[in-house]
Amino acid sequence: MFKNKKILLLIPAVVIALVSYTYMAQNNKEEAIDQIIMQSLNRSHYSPKDVNNDFSEKVFKLYIQRLDYNKKFLIQSDIGELKKFEHSIDEDINTGHFTFFDKSLELINKRVDEAQAYYKEILEKPFDFSKDETLQLDVEKMVFTKSKEELKESWKKYLKYQTLSRVSDLMDSQEKAKEKSDTVKVKTKEELEIDARKKVLKSNDDYFKRLKKLDRADRIDAYFNAITGIYDPHTEFFPPKEKANFDIGMSGQLEGIGAQLQEKDGAIKVSSIVPGSASYRQGQLKAGDVILKVAQGEADPVDITDMRLDDAVQLIRGKKGTEVRLTIKKPDASIVIIAIIRDIVVIEETYAQSVILKGKKNIGYIKLPSFYADFNGNGGRSCSSDVKKELQKLKSENVDGVILDLRYNGGGSLPDVVSMAGLFIDRGPIVQVKSKIGIPQVMSDSDPAIVYDGPLIVMVNSNSASASEIMAAAIQDYKRGVIVGTSPSSFGKGTVQRFFNLDDYVPPQYSNIKPLGQVKITTQKFYRINGGATQLKGVIPDITLPDPYYLLDQGEKEQDYPMTWDEITPAIYQPLTPAYSLEKLKTNSETRLKNNPGFTVLESAAKRLKKQKDSTVVSLNFDKYTAEQKRYKAESKKLEDLDKEISGIEVSALKTDAVLIESDTTKANKAKDWYKNIKKDIYLNETISIMDDLK
């Protein structure tokens, strides 16, 4: 018990009791958050932790990683000073004190002030790009420098790299402008270096302005999230403003690009793409991408590294019809610029859609962007009902098989997964859900009716997560269909989270410390009916088609402290006996891939991107840097050349849909664009061939 004055936290009757009793210092918001979070985690998390020295070490490591992610500020002596607290953070947590945090705040603020002088001095003089210097770009391979002198030299290389990349970009832009007009004023490399240095100076001025705005509240939010992050990557503390941004996201409630963003390790990362949004239709921005810079059309980009999430969101959002250009770091560490015209979410594109693909067979194709449902009971649509209707329409046109596309489907309604899986099988278990206490709950389809009993293929990729994985796993476990994937496994998120409002645990007489925020806690895990968790392993496809990123580690296993894979007792179910040989399907597909020039390019790109990600040292010599960039662009051009229609795919609307499409110009144009993308899809094209092999 603490020595200072205590007040008892009361639990409202309307809220499930998380905290039987706890104490906090009167009017001390930070201590209140600390205590309520820890009580909540202890009572509600699926896998609670002992807050001991081991826990303390993990918090220390994760917090330091996030405090100075790029190792631009702290030096080894600072880390040594903070390491004195490595085994006492648990005591801070248990007593509501912030000794370690206070020391870290003192050090980081001091070093930021010092570094502010470095960049201004360094950028006053031209860089010599003829030297054979290199820079390590992988933060995990970086080490904290031994002294301020070494740190300053590190800053010099970092600023040199920023300037070099801008000079290279300016030269490329100049060359393109010369091709369009012979009146373009051509600048020398030296003149472009001056321009680039000015831009880098402005970018760093803005960067340090943002850093100086970070106050104690911002920093302590990161500290709390280092604590919650030890439990699993989806357990998070949300201060009030961040929770509001989480709710609004960029999901179409405001005009924008339609991407859900999260702040992690000083970077703004894309967590998901909203179906029907501008990003969804543009197609290049993907979950897992890191946004480095944001430009309004052709204006100079703003570096958003270490920017608060709400500030970054404000830059990216904008009115319908305006252009935003995002500088993106892909999972393979390549840098690309993606231009997106802001728009509102097109609701129709968030729903299940189907067409008929005509070739050797007539194949029904259903695209399902998410597992949507009417959660508020307002008579809205549900994905299981919609897919049922699409299946019925496809059956009426006598299709020879159905492809259900769950690529980039991040999940959603669990009950709809159960209902949807039941469209393809007789009654039986679909998924098992386990809480920390008690036996697993088996969720079953109780309807004996089978809507579609013909050949079935389910498509997934590394961005198919949660509900998508349950659907694919059920089809696989029942041997009801073939799972075709463009990655070695689906995402591997097999956990369920719930939000808890911290304000609910503060008695009315102390409302002056509100709002405290909310904590999102993992409370359950998903298990397949065969007993294995979808957590971490995801769903391993029956047949894998290589995409450019399939050799890179992706998904849940790449997160900090993911929950482990385990298994429980299988549910009682009866697998079907397929009429096809899976081994023969795989052999036939592998033969086609070897003879398909497009997949040869993809395989080559995958190996190059793997090598590129592993080779994290960049040259600061101008000639070597530009030569490397030319090689990257040449390889990327080969992938761009694959973005063309494939002969042999004929797409047609279902008869019932054709009447509506033909009577509406807007729908006709959207359908035309969708059909065009289908015809370019090399993975869907091979999946059609796999369907042709199904008997």
Secondary structure, DSSP 8 states (H G I E B T S, - for coil): --SS-EEE----TTS----SS-EEETT-HHHHHHHHHHHHHHHH-SS----SHHHHHHHHHHHHHHHTTT-SS--HHHHHHHHTTTTTHHHHHHHT--HHHHHHHHHHHHHHHHHHHHHHHHTTS---TTS--EEE--TTT----SSHHHHHHHHHHHHHHHHHHHHHHHHHHHHHHHHH-TT-----HHHHHHHHHHHHHHHHHHHHHHHHH--HHHHHHHHHHHHHTTT-TT-EEE-HHHHHHHHHTTSSSSSB--EEEEEETTEEEEEEE-TTSHHHHH----TT-EEEEEEETTS--EE-TT--HHHHHHHH---TT-EEEEEEE-TTS-EEEEEEE-B---GGGGS-EEEEEESSSEEEEEE---B---TT-SS---HHHHHHHHHHHHHHTT-SEEEEE-TT---B-HHHHHHHHTTTSSSEEEEEEEESSS--EEEEE-----S--S-EEEEE-TT--THHHHHHHHHHHTT-SEEEESSSS-----EEEEEEEGGGGS-GGGGGG----EEEEEEEEEE-TTSBB-TTT----SEE---TTTTS--SGGGSSS-----B-----------SS-HHHHHHHHHHHHHT-HHHHHHHHHHHHHHHHHH--EEE-SHHHHHHHHHHHHHHHHHHHTT-S--TT-EEE--HHHHHHHHT-HHHHHHHHHHHHHHHH-HHHHHHHHHHHH--
